[in-house]
């Protein structure tokens, strides 16, 4: 892992975030994914009588059976429904952009801690105490929403059992101090010139239910309940700033899918060949610009601001057999707005 993390920075401008995501979308084989999960989430039986660790307390005296049940749809990452010791989980391989940011932030925090927490945040040798990333943001959201009082069901990260530590310079004692829900593995990406690439691999609890998008017709009561669920989720996230201030820093970022950046779509309007459709899109953008003249940066803001999920659509809202909302998934587009 150490040699992988010392690769030179990818030569694509940071402003072209979407282009980098396409280049660095994970492209591993299923066997490579299984091997990453075996390395991080199950220790094989040693044969010398020592205890064997595995997720969710699987049999300590046997190898843990890990298998891919289904490859799931994903935009920038690679997602899999997997079985680990007979328990279903979501295995996620993060794209190279977010993986790179996470490794950098984690290494900075570790460097700061190993230096006794001293030094200035601008001192490159001391590390940065509050360095954070989008993956850290997602972990904060999962932890915050795990309180049953929030009334929101979503994924929970599974702790790594066998360290593939994000910081290759960390000592064994330092690794033991960490409870990690993230491991890093060298895996192929879409761009062969950037492969293999250090990618974050996580195991998340499986949220039962079917996506609303998979059901051809839904009763209006189900749609209304989804709106109530969104309101509950939004209210629950209001407490995130207090429980984890670093989450707000991570969420305050440029993201192409953030609604406040809607005017950036103007450069793509010419790609719409149909004049009527092009005019419709242009009229919506004109209306947005009149309401939010600085691309969503209306100060003072006429609307409350906070961390939002950013992707509450029918592919991420789950329902049970009675068509009741059973949970929500995918916080990869979360921002502060």
N, C-alpha and C positions, 0 to 999 in steps of 0.2 A: 504493500500500500504506500510506503514511504516514497518510492520512486515514482509512483503514479501521481502523487500529490505535488510533486515538484515540476510538473510539466509547465512549459511557458504558457502565458495567457493566450487564449484563443484569439486569432487575429481577425475578429469581426467587431465592428464598433458597438459599444454598449447601447448606443441609441437605436440600433437595429435589433432590438430584443427579440422580436418575432422571428427574424431570420436565424438568429443564433439558436432559438428553440427548435427550429426545424432541422438544423444541422445536428444538434445534440440530442435529438429524440432517441431514447433507448431502442436498441435493436438486437437484444440478446436472443439466443435460442432458449427453448424451454429447459433444456438440460443445464444451461448456464444459470438460469434463474433458480432452479432447484438446488444447484450446488451452492449458490449464494445463501439460500435459506438454510441449507444444512450447516454451512459454516457458522452462521450467525444465530440460529435459533434452535439448534440441537447438537449436543455433543454425543458422538457415538459411544457405545459401550466400550470401556477400556480393557476389560478382561483381567484387570488386576485388583478388582474388588472396590475400586474407588467409585464414589457416587457419580451418577450420570445425570446431567441437568437437561431439561427440555421445557418447552412452553406448557403452561397450564398444568404442570404437575404430571406429565405423562410418565409411564412406567420407567423407573430409574435404571432398570436392569436390561432394557432392550433398546435397540436402535429406534429412533423416532421415524415413523413412516411419513414422508412428505411427498405430496403429489399435486400436480396442477389439475384441477377439475374443469376449468374453463378460462379461456382468454377473454378479457372484458374490453369493451370499447374505452378509448382514452384519447385525449387530444394531444397533449405534449408528453405524457408519461406512458408507461406500460403497466397495466393492471391485470391481476390474475385472481380468480377464485381458487384458493388452495385448501388442501386438507393437511393439517399437521397433527399427527397423533389422533386422527379421527375427528378433529375439531376444525370447523370451517373458518377461514380467515381471508382477508383481502391482502394480497401481496402487491406492493407498489414499488416500481423502479422509477425514480424521479429523473426528469430530464437533466442534462448536463449543466444548464444555466443555474437552476436552483441548487443542484448538488455542489457546484463550485462555490456559490455564495455561502452555503451552509458550512462547508469545510473551512472556508476563510474565516467566518465568524467564530466558529468553534475554536479554531486554532488561536485566534486573537484572545478569546476569553481564557483559554487554558494558559497562554503565555502570561497574561496579566495575573492570573492566580498563582502561577509558579514563581512569579516575582514578588509575591507577598502582597499583591494588590496595590503596589506603589507605582509611582511614575505618572506622567500625564498621558491623557488619551491621545495626544498628538505625538508622543514619544514612541517611535516604531519599535524600539527595543522592549518596551514595557507591556505591550499588548493593549487591547482595548476592552475594558471591563464590560461595557454595554453593547458590544458588537452583537448583531442579531441578523436574522435572515427570514425568508418566507417560510421555510420548513420549521424554524423555531416558532413563528407565528401560528402555524397550524397546530403544533404541539400545545401551545398555550391555549388555543381555542378548544381543543379536545379536552384538556385538563379542566378548563373552566366549565364546559358543558357537561362534564361527567357527574356533577352534583345533581342528584335526582330532583332536587327542588327547582331546577331550571325548567324541567318539563320538556326537555329536548333529547331525543335519542339519536346518537351518531356514533362514529367509530371511536375506538380507543387504541392508542399505540401499545404494542406488546414490547416489554423490555427485551433487549438483546441478551441472549444467554452466553454466547461465545463471542468475545470482542473482535470486531473488525474496526478498530478505533479510528475515529475521524482525524485524530492528531497523531501522526507517526512518531513524534518526538516525546510523547507522554510516557512516563515511567510506568512500571507495573503497579506501583502503589497509587499513582494518580489515576490509572484506569480503574482500579478497584473502588476509588472514591466516586466514580460516575455511575449513575443509573441511566444508561443510554437506551433510547428507543430508535436509534438510527445506526446503521452500519454502512460502510463504504466498500464498494467492490469495483474492480476494473472490468468493464463490460463494453461491448460494441455499441456504437451509436450509428445513426443513419449515415453520417459523413465518414467515409472510410479513412480520410486523412486525419480525423480526430479520434480514431478508434485504436486501441481501447481507451475508454475515458472513465475517470473516477465517478461513479454514480451512487447516490444514496438509495439504499434498499430498506424498506420498512414493512413490518407486518402489523396489520390493523385488525381489530375485532370486526367480525362480519355482522352487518346490520340486516336483519331479516326483512323481507318484503320484496315487492315487485316495483320497478320504476313506473310511474304514472304514464310515461311515454309508451310503454309496452301494451297498454290497454286501449283498444280502439274507441270506446265510448265510456265516459265517466259521468256519474250523476252530479248535478249542480251542488249537492250537499258535500261531495268530496272536494270539489273546487273551493267551496266556501271554507271547509276545514283546513285546506292547504293555506288559505289566506290567514286564518287564525294562527296556524302553526308558524308562518313566517313572522307574524307580529310577536309571537312568544320568543322566537329565536332572536329577533332584533332587540327585544327588551333584555333578554338574557345577556347578549353581547355588550350591553351598556355597562355591565359591571366588570368587564375585562380590563379596562384601563386601570381600575383600582387594584385588581388582583394581580396584574402583571403589566406594569407600565412599559416594559420593553416591547410588548405586543403592539402597542400603538406606534412605536418607532418603526417596527418592521412593516406595519400596514401602511405607513405613510410613504408611498413609493409610486413610481410611474408604472402603470400597467395598461397595456393596450386595450384591455377589455373593461377598464374602469369607465363608467358612464361619464365621468367628468371630462374624459378625453375624447368625447364624441366628435368634436370638430376636426380631429386628426383624420377622420374618414374622408374629408373633402378631397384629398389627393387620390382617392380611389374611385371617386364618382365617375370619372371618365371611362372607367372599365365597364360601366353599365351601358350596354348598347341600346336597349329599348328606351326611347325618349320619354315615354310616360313614366316608367319606373325611375329613370334618372331624375326626372322632375319631382317625383314624390319624395325621393331621398333628399334632394336638395332643399325642398321646402321644410322638411323636418329639421335639417341642420340649420337652416336660416332661423327657424323658430327657437331652436336651442341657443343660438348665438344672441338673439334678442333678449332672451331670459337670463342667460349666463354669458355676458359679453367676453369674459376672459377664460373661455373654455372650461366653464364650471367653477372657476375661482371667483365667485361672487362674494365680495366682502363689504359689509358684514353679510354672512350667509343667511338667506331667508329660511333655510331649513336646518334642523339639528344635524350635527355631524357625529360620526362614531365609526367603529369597526363594523363592516357589513360583510355578509357572506359573498355577495357579488355574483352568485350563480344559482339562484333559487329557481330552477326550471324543472319541467316535468321529467327530465332524465335523472335528476338528483333528488326527487321527492319519492319516497317509497310508501306503498300501501300494503295492507294485509289482505287476507282473503275476503274480508267484509268491506273492502275498499275504504278502510279508515287509515289515516296517515300513521305509518309505523316508524318513520324516521327520515333523516335527511343526511346526505353524503356530499363529499367533495367541497373542501374549503380552499382549493388552490387559487381561486380568484379573489380572495378576501383582501380588502383594502380599507383605508380610513377615508371616509368621505361623508 
